[in-house]
Amino acid sequence: MFLHKHPYEPFIHNDTKKLIVGTLPPPRFSTGDLLEKDVDFCYGSYYNSLWLFIDKIHNLNLRYDNSQEAIEERKQFLIEHKIGVCDIVESAEREKIDASDLGMKNIKLRDVVGYLKQHPSIDTILFTGGNSKNGPEYFFRRHLKEYNLKLKLVNNEVPRIHEFTLCHSERGLRLSKPDSGYPRTIKTVSITSGSGAANISISRLPLYKKMKSKNPEFNTFDFRVMQYREFI
């Protein structure tokens, strides 16, 4: 049994407004067996990289290698745009050493709500995937139950949008002043995963089919860029 531990601490600053929440990077990021184009940082896998879409949207001309410079480029972007990263899975066990969310067992979750309390500037969570089993939204819903909270649907079109409210009475929430910004409504957006497996679900979406019919060269990469542009 392989113990898959998350290799990166949450990347959050005092003025962070949006928080990207995934599950776990591929096991090679925990074992240090990086590929040539991997970056040793959050979402650093070149073959399932959120950074490819961000790079396209913002014309960043990022490096894709194991260098410290590549890491710093990504950190600087996140800081400038007030975006943080806090994947929800701290560790999991795997019988097969791969990146499958469904292959995770004995999962230990991070206290994402706890990080939200520590950083009151955060008003939006961006899930890198939907509510399928062992996806980030799926785990977050489970996590919210620990606080007697649940997501409220705002928009059922892809990307689906929900919201929830943090109040004074949430477990572990201690406020010295009654006007500390609570109750506090936080929006969640389930953007389409960057994984190749998500291409099948994208191809079935009416909007994708419509865009594809207008432009046969339009592909799933273009669709993600179009979707992510609104939120990142």
Secondary structure, DSSP 8 states (H G I E B T S, - for coil): -EEEE--S--B--TT--EEEE-S---THHHHT---TT--SSTT--GGG-HHHHHHHHHT-----SS-HHHHHHHHHHHHHTTEEE--SEEEEEESS-S--STT-EEEEE--HHHHHHH-TT--EEEEES-SSTTSHHHHHHHHHHTTT---EEEE-SSSEEEEEEE-TTSTT---SSTTSS-SEEEEEEEE---STTHHHHHHT-HHHHHHHHH-TT--HHHHHHHHHTTT-
